[in-house]
Amino acid sequence: MQRGVVCLGILYDLVREIVANNPDTKNQLDAYRVNGSSPHSKDYRKKCRDVLSASDVPNEQGFYLWGFYNRSGFWINVYCGKAGKGKTADLRDRLYKELTAENASIWREVNPDNARVLSIGEQIHPTMWYKYKTHWERALNKAGSTHIFWVATPESELKPENVESVENDLIEAMNPTGNRQRRLPAARLQQDAGKIFGAFREMIHLENNRSSKFHLKYHDEFWKWVGRTEPSMP
């Protein structure tokens, strides 16, 4: 079962650099655009391709898990998703689309609050904001993530018709903070879901992955949003 991790550090470095070097509001607004119509937007899209290539994310069916390691080294599940096998639907394309079209999750780090990010979205899409607002709000549910773990499950390993039910199992078992919409899973954890869950846990506990953790300014606000105390070592 092929698996890997995408570290988002260079994306955060890029948006911090853009903000530091471009105090002009217009330049910052252009950087938020996901269509590559500005130099900063093109740089961001390139960085997204780079981090996916570095992780060797395949064009396969599979599952992915956004999250971060807290200061004590505990892994926090933020968002769990699935990718089918089809045009613009496989793991690599799915993650590229989320990192670009939902870049509000990354830009949140350099903004004071969600309202500021949403106001920027409205300025970028003034006539279509009624349509895009929900997408931007959903993207903000992934804010705080520093890593994305992925597990590829080719059709030879998992039938396509079982992908959604496995995702339901994974979401219930891992309880990610960003998955606001839930579907009731089957009464028993499927064997396939158990294998994928185990693969995620193995990657989370690898020392190389744990040692790559980094703290975001937003993490302090994350715990207020979640509404509970950050876990710590006894």
N, C-alpha and C positions, 0 to 999 in steps of 0.2 A: 504494500500500500504506500504509494508515493506521498510524501508530506514535506512541509517546509514552513518557513517564517519570513514575512515581509516586515522589515524594520522601517518605520516611517520617519526616522530622525532627519534625513536630508530634506524632507518636505517641510518640516518645522523650521529647519535652518533657513530654507529659502524664503518662507513667508516673513520670518523675522528680519531677514536681510532686506526684503522689498520694503517693509514698513520703515526700517531704519534709514534707508537711502532715498525714500520717496515720501517726504512729508506732505507733498501735494495730494489732496484728496482724489483728484481725477485719476492720477496715476495708480493709486491704490484701487480705485473702482475698476479700472481696466484690468488689473491683475486678478480680480475675482472671476472674470469671464472665463468660461470653460471651453469656448470654441476656438481658442488659439488666435484670436483677432488682435491681441496685443503681445509685445515681446515678453512681458512677464507671464502672461498666460501660456505662451509657447514654452517658456522655460519650465513652468510648473508641469505641463503635460509631459515634457521630456523626462523630468525627474520621476514622474509616475512610471513611465516605461522603464526607466533605469532600475528602480527598486524591484519591479516585477521580474525583470530579466536577471537581476542579481540573485533572486530567490528561485529561479528556474520554474516559475509557475507554469504548469502545462495547459494546453488547450483540451482539458478533460472535464468531465462531470465531477462534482465534488462538493465539499463543504468548507466554510471558513469561519474564523472566530476573531473578532476585533477585541482588543483589551489592553491592559497595561499592568505592570508590576508596581505595587505601591512601595513606599519607602522601606517597609519591613521585608519586602521580597515576595509578598503574597500576590498571586495573579488575580486580577479582577476581570470577570467576563462582562463585556460591554454590548456586543452584538454578534449574533450567530446567523449565518445565511447559507443558502444553497446555490449551486450553479448547475444547470442542466448541460446537455451536450447538444449544441445546435449553434446556428449563426448568432454571434454576439451574446451567447448564453453560457459559454463554458467558463471555467475558473479564471483563466487569464483575462478574458474580455470582461467578465463580471467585475473583477476587482479593479480593472482599469476604469471601467465606467463609474464605479462607486468613488474611487479616489479623485476623479476629475469632476463628474457631474455633481458630486456631493462634497465638494471641497470646503464647504462651510464648516465641516467637522475639523478641518485643519486650521482654517482661518480663525476659528473661535479662540484659539490660544492667544492671538494678538489683539483681541477685542475685549472691552470691559464687560459685556454681557450679551445674551442672546438677542436682545432687542436691537442692539447696534448691528449685529450681523444681518438680521432680518431687514433692517432699514436699508442696508446696502443692497440686499437682494432686490428690494422694491425699486431702488434707484436704477439698477441694472435692467430690470424687466418691468418697466412702468405699466405697459399695456397688458402684460400676461401674468402679472403678479398673482392674480386670483387663482391661476393655475399652478404656478410654481411655488407658492408659499408653503403648501403642505410638504413638498419635496425638501425644501430648505429646513423646515422644522424637523423632518425625519432625519436629515443629515446631522443635525445638531445633537440627536440622541447618541451619535457615535463619538462625540467630542470627548477628548481625554485619552483616546486610544493611541498607543505608541507602537503596537505590533499587530500583525494579522497572521494567525496561524492558518494553514490550509491543509486539507487532506484530499487527494485525488481518488475518486472511486470510478474507474472505467466501467462500462456496461458489463464487462466480463466479471466484475466484482460485485456490482449492485445494479439491479434492474431499474431502469428509468422510472417505472411506475411506483417504485418504493422510495424515491428520493424525498418526496414531501413528507411522508409519514416518519421517515428517519429524522428529518429536520424537526418535526414536532417533538419527537422524543428528546433530541439534543437540547432544544430550548427549555423544555421542562426540567431536564436534569441539571443544566448549567445556570438557568435563571439569569440570562444576561439583562442588564439594566436597560439597554436600548431597544429590546424587542417588546414594544408596547402592545402589538397585536399577537395574540396567542391562539393556537388551535389545540383542542383536546387530543392528546395522543392516545394510542391504544393502551389497554390496561397493563400490558406487560412490555418492558423494554425489549425492543427487537435485538436480535443478535448482531445485526449489522450496525445498529446505533451504538451498541456496546463497544464494538471494535473501533469505531470512529472516535467515540468518547475517550477510549483508552489511548488512541493515537494523539489526540489533543493533549491529554494529561502528560504523556511522555515528553512531548515537545516543550510544554510549559516548564517541566522540571529539569530540562537539560541545563547544565551549568552555563554553557555558552550563551543560551538564550536569556537566562536569568541575569547574567552579568552584563547583558546589553541594555538593561533597563535604564530609563532616564526619567527625570521628574519634569512635569509641566506646571507652569503657573496655574493653569486651569484646574489641576487636581484638587486644590484646596476648595474650590467651588463645587467640584464634582460631588463631594460628600454631602454638601448642603442640598444639592439637587436630588440625590438619591434618598436623602432623608434618614440616614442612619450613620452610626459611628464607624470610622475607618477601622478595619481589623488590624491588630498589632500583635506582636509576639508577647507571650506571658512573661 
